[in-house]
Amino acid sequence: MAEPTIFIVDDDPAIRDSLSWLIETVGYPVRTYASAQDFLDAYDPDTPGCLILDVRLPGMSGLQLQQKMRADNINLPVIIISGHGDVPMAVKAMQQGAQVFLEKPFRDQELLDNIQEAVETDARNREKDSASASVITCIESLTPREKEIMELMVSGNPNRKIAEQCGISVKTVEVHRARVMEKMNTKSLPELVQMVLSLKDQ
């Protein structure tokens, strides 16, 4: 996986420079943008990390960028930074899913701690998304009958009941069950249940 990168969107070059310098001292690569649109034009969704975002920006505001990211399924954790008068906007940003908001001036260590937390959150989210994609691929390999059998298995039905519901023999159910377990790449029913439920929880 690519190295986590810290993205900064702020229209003030002095703030971009000081934040870059601070973050680079702890070893993270940094990319800075003067506007929300510049960030959107350059961002690659495969790049992990987090976004440090000023709520007050020329053109597209920080809040509008957040909305656009959600619409485009960009799930990068967001750290909002705001001036004193922007606190109501920052609260709104939190309601829209920002991880944290820091009011200027904030302590360097406070920002670094929040960046570390955001990067860890992003890594967990990406791991979960990757696992989900893998489960979806397995499910797509099932025939319609195997999907039907799997749903009944996951719902806790014994072979005899599955056979009755599908109008097939218990022996045929056993064959389908074995194929489902093989295609889903799982060894036990509890594991299969967990895989299917993990998708429904999203």
C-alpha positions in Angstrom: 0.0 0.0 0.0 1.1 3.6 -0.7 2.6 5.6 2.1 0.1 7.8 4.0 0.1 11.4 2.7 -1.2 14.4 4.5 -3.2 16.7 2.3 -3.6 20.4 3.3 -6.2 22.7 1.7 -5.8 26.3 2.9 -5.7 29.5 0.9 -3.1 31.1 3.2 0.4 30.2 1.9 2.0 31.0 5.3 -0.2 28.4 7.0 0.4 25.9 4.2 4.1 26.3 4.7 4.1 26.1 8.5 1.8 23.1 8.6 4.0 21.3 5.9 7.1 22.0 7.8 5.6 20.7 11.1 4.2 17.5 9.5 7.3 16.7 7.6 9.3 16.7 10.9 7.4 13.6 11.9 8.1 11.9 8.5 4.8 12.2 6.6 4.8 13.3 3.0 2.7 16.4 2.5 0.8 17.8 -0.5 -0.7 21.3 -0.3 -3.5 23.0 -2.2 -4.7 26.7 -2.2 -8.3 25.7 -3.1 -10.7 22.8 -2.8 -10.9 22.4 -6.6 -7.1 22.1 -6.8 -7.3 19.2 -4.3 -10.1 17.4 -6.1 -8.3 17.7 -9.5 -5.1 16.2 -8.1 -6.4 13.6 -5.6 -5.9 9.9 -6.2 -8.4 7.8 -4.1 -5.8 5.0 -3.8 -3.6 7.3 -1.8 -4.1 6.8 2.0 -3.7 9.5 4.6 -5.9 12.4 5.8 -7.0 15.9 4.8 -6.4 19.0 6.8 -9.1 21.5 5.7 -9.8 25.1 6.4 -13.5 25.7 6.5 -13.2 29.2 5.0 -11.9 29.0 1.4 -12.3 31.0 -1.8 -14.6 29.4 -4.3 -15.7 26.0 -3.0 -15.8 26.2 0.8 -14.5 23.5 3.1 -18.1 22.4 3.8 -18.8 22.2 0.1 -15.6 20.2 -0.4 -16.8 17.7 2.3 -20.1 17.3 0.5 -18.4 16.8 -2.8 -16.1 14.2 -1.3 -19.0 12.3 0.2 -20.9 12.4 -3.2 -17.7 11.1 -4.9 -17.1 8.4 -2.3 -13.8 9.9 -1.1 -13.7 8.6 2.4 -10.5 10.3 3.5 -10.6 11.4 7.2 -10.9 15.2 7.5 -9.4 17.4 10.2 -11.1 20.8 10.1 -9.2 23.9 11.1 -11.0 27.1 11.7 -10.7 30.7 13.0 -12.7 31.8 16.1 -15.6 33.2 14.0 -15.9 29.9 12.1 -16.8 27.7 15.0 -20.5 27.2 13.9 -19.2 26.2 10.4 -16.7 23.8 12.0 -19.5 22.2 14.1 -21.5 21.7 10.9 -18.4 20.1 9.3 -18.3 17.7 12.3 -21.9 16.8 11.7 -21.0 16.0 8.1 -18.4 13.5 9.2 -15.2 15.5 9.9 -13.1 13.6 12.4 -12.2 16.6 14.5 -12.0 20.4 14.4 -9.2 22.5 15.8 -9.6 26.2 16.5 -6.7 28.4 15.6 -4.3 28.8 17.2 -3.8 25.2 18.2 -0.9 23.4 19.7 1.5 21.6 17.3 1.3 18.4 19.3 -2.5 18.5 19.3 -2.5 18.6 15.5 0.1 15.8 15.2 -1.8 13.6 17.5 -5.0 14.1 15.5 -3.1 13.4 12.3 -1.8 10.1 13.7 -5.3 9.1 14.7 -6.8 10.1 11.3 -4.2 8.1 9.4 -4.9 5.0 11.6 -8.7 5.4 11.0 -8.0 5.6 7.2 -5.9 2.4 7.4 -8.7 0.6 9.2 -11.3 1.8 6.8 -9.3 0.8 3.8 -8.6 -2.7 5.3 -12.4 -3.1 5.8 -13.2 -1.9 2.3 -10.7 -4.3 0.8 -12.1 -7.2 2.9 -15.7 -6.2 1.7 -14.6 -6.1 -1.9 -13.1 -9.6 -1.5 -16.4 -10.9 0.0 -18.4 -9.3 -2.9 -16.2 -10.9 -5.5 -16.7 -14.3 -3.8 -20.5 -13.8 -3.7 -20.5 -12.8 -7.4 -18.9 -16.2 -8.2 -22.0 -18.1 -6.8 -24.8 -19.3 -9.0 -28.3 -18.0 -8.3 -29.1 -21.3 -6.6 -25.9 -21.2 -4.5 -26.8 -17.6 -3.4 -30.2 -18.8 -2.3 -28.7 -21.7 -0.4 -26.2 -19.4 1.2 -28.9 -17.0 2.4 -30.8 -19.9 4.0 -27.6 -21.2 5.6 -26.7 -17.8 7.0 -30.3 -17.6 8.4 -29.6 -20.7 10.4 -31.7 -23.2 8.5 -30.7 -26.9 8.7 -30.2 -28.9 5.5 -33.6 -30.6 5.7 -35.5 -27.3 5.9 -33.4 -25.8 3.1 -34.2 -28.9 1.0 -37.9 -28.4 1.7 -37.9 -24.7 0.8 -35.9 -25.2 -2.4 -37.7 -28.4 -3.5 -34.5 -30.4 -3.7 -33.0 -33.4 -1.9 -30.9 -33.1 1.3 -28.0 -34.7 -0.7 -28.2 -31.9 -3.3 -28.3 -29.3 -0.5 -25.1 -30.8 0.9 -23.4 -30.5 -2.5 -24.5 -26.9 -2.8 -23.3 -26.1 0.7 -19.9 -27.6 0.0 -19.6 -25.4 -3.2 -20.7 -22.3 -1.3 -18.1 -22.9 1.4 -15.4 -23.5 -1.3 -16.3 -20.4 -3.4 -16.6 -18.2 -0.3 -13.2 -19.4 0.8 -14.4 -20.2 4.3 -14.0 -23.3 6.5 -16.9 -22.8 8.9 -20.5 -21.6 9.0 -19.9 -19.0 11.7 -17.2 -17.5 9.6 -19.5 -17.4 6.6 -22.2 -15.7 8.7 -19.7 -13.1 9.8 -18.6 -12.4 6.2 -22.2 -11.8 5.0 -23.2 -9.7 8.0 -20.1 -7.5 7.6 -21.5 -6.4 4.2 -24.9 -5.7 5.6 -23.5 -3.6 8.4 -22.0 -1.1 6.0 
